[in-house]
């Protein structure tokens, strides 16, 4: 069982920055790709950024160049640095652990609200 706990959401003005954190319950980065997803009201959940066990990263077109995903193995924590935030970035952001072994479960955090508004 993997537990993921997000933190760092909040209210920020357009153009501002936030850093989200996702703390995992153990050393899982060698067995899981870690991702950040978001879901805005009335919309489907979408992938924002992902980092593999080999530290390869990919981003949604809408956030590339503004958001950066990183991880710290010593802290079992994944981060999402969000810069130049826009109102359309407003959503609940979820951390995920996507197993390399497809027979294992995908795990999700509880979500953290990010609101970009003046």
N, C-alpha and C positions, 0 to 999 in steps of 0.2 A: 504494500500500500504506500503510495506517494502522496504527501500532503504539500500543497502549495499555498503560500500566504502572500497576497499582494499588499502593497502600501505605496503611498506617495501621491495619490490622486488629490484633486482639489479644484478650486476655482482660480483661473488665471486669465489675465487680459490677453487679447489678441497680440501676437508678437512675443509673448512671454515664453517661459520654459518651465518644464517639470521633469522630474526624474522618478520613474516608477521602479519599484523593487519587487522581486518575487523570490521569496525564501523557500527552498525545498527542504523536505524533511530528512534528506540524506545525500550521499554522494551519488548522484544519478547522471551526471553529464556525460559519462562514457557510454551510457545505455539509452539515453534519450536526447532527442532534439528538443530545444526549448523555444517556445513561441509566445508572441503577444498577439492577441486578437482584440477586436473591439466590436461593440454592437450599439448602434444608435437607435433611438426609439423608432419603431416601425420598419426597421431595416434588418437584414440578415447579418449574422456575425461574419466578420471578414478578417483575414490574416493581415496583420500590420507588419510584423517582422519575425524572422526565425533565425536561429543559430544552431548549427549541427554539432555533433560530438567532435567534428574536426574543425570547428570554429568557422565554417563557411556560413555566410549570412545572405539573406535575401529580404527584400522589402517590397511593400506595395508601392505602386507608382506614385500614389498620392502623398506618400511620406518620404520617399527617397530623397536624400540630401538634407532632410530636416530631423529625422529620427535616427538614433543609433542604438543597436542592441549589443550588449556585452554580457559577459558572465565572469564570476569570480569563484573559482573552484574551492578556494580556501574557506569561503563563506557559504558555499552551496546556493548562491544567489545570482539571479539574472536581472539585468537592468534594462530599462528603456529610457534613454535620454531623448526628450522631446523639445525641440527648439522651434522658434518661429511659428508658434501654435496659431491655428486658425479656428474660427467658430465651427467649421465643419469637422474638426477633430473631436468635438464633444461626443462622448460615448462612455459606456462602461467598458473598461479595459480588463481583459482576462489573460492570465498566464496559463500556458499549457505545457505539458510534458508528453512528447510524442515518441513512443518507444521504437527503437530500431527493430525489435522483434515484433512483427505485426500481430502475433497472437496475444500480446499483452495489451492492457487497457491504456487509453489516453486519459491523462489526468488533467483536471482543471482547478484553478483557484476560484475564489468566491467573487472576484471582480472588484474593481475600484473605479469610482466615478471621476471622470475628467470633464470639467466644464470650462469652455473658453468663451468668455463674454466680457463686454465692457460695462 
